[in-house]
Amino acid sequence: MKKILATFIVMTMMAIMLPLTANAQTRNKRYYSKRTTTTRIYNKPSFYRRHRNVINIAAGTGAGGLIGGILGGKKGALIGAGVGAGGSAIYTYKIKPKQRRYYRR
């Protein structure tokens, strides 16, 4: 049982960290005017920046469910997952909300 649990935890960590290590893609945008052509290059936001809310809530739910499962079995896992989801949602939406970045064109 311990081997299965350890394997599951390691695979979950790898699945979460793999998309976060990918590089952002560079985008080119070309503007035409009567006299000049301007090319602006900007980077696509990272995977974490685009899906920040979902990742934070999923991590909180998983951590709460894991701790609750260790301490209280199946019922504790459900309660821990609910508490973890609620706590991470409060953190994500109220305490540390997304900061939008606006760029001049």
N, C-alpha and C positions, 0 to 999 in steps of 0.2 A: 504494500500500500504506500509506503514511504517513497519508493522509487517512482511510482506513478504520479504521486503528488509533486515530487521534485521535478520530474520531467514536464508536467503540465505548467508549473510555475516558470521554468526556464523557457519553454516554448511561448508562453504568453509574453514574457519580457522581450523575447526576440521579435515577436510579431508587432509589439508596440514600438520598439526602437528602430526597426528596419526602415519604415517610411520616414522617420524623423531624420535619418542620415542622408537621405537623397537630396541632391542639389536642386536649387530652384532653376527653372528654365528662364532664359533671356528672351525677351520679346522685343521686336522692332516695330515701331509705328512711324509711318512716313506721312508727312504733311506736305501738301503741294500748295504753292501760292503762285502768283503770276511771275515772280522774279526768282524765287529761291525754292529749294527743296530741303526740308529739315527732317532729319532722322533722329528720333529719340529712342534710347534704349532703356528699358526698365526691367526689373526682375519680378518674376511671379512670386507672390508671397509663399512662404514655406508651408508644408503640409500642416504643421502644428498651428501656424497662425490662421490658416483657413478653417481648421476644424477644432479650434481650441476648446470650445464649450463641450463638445461631445467627448473629446479625449479626457478632459478633466472629470466629467461626471462618470464616465466609464471606469476610470482609475479609482475614484472614490468608492464606487459601487463594488468593484472587485475587492478592494482592500477591506471594506467593511464586511463583505460576505465571507472573506477568508478568515478574518479575525473572529467574527461571530460563529463561523463553523468550527473553528478550533475550540472556542470557549463553550459553545452551547449546542453543538450538533446541527441537525437540519433546521430546527426552529430558530436557533441562534443565527444561522447563516441568513435566513430570510430577514430577520430583524436587523442584523448587521448590514445587509445589503441596502435595506430601506434607509437606515440611519446614514450610511455612507453616501448614498445618492442624494439625500436631503442636504447633508453637510457640504458636499462638493457643489451642489447647485447653488446654495447660498454663497459659497466662496466665489464661484464663477460669475454669477449674475449680480450680486449685491456688493460684496467686499472688493472684488478686483475685476470690474467690468472691462470689456474690450475697449481699447483706445483706437479709434479709427485714424488712419493717416490719409490725409488728402494731399495730392500732388498737383502742382500747377501744370497746366498744359501749355 
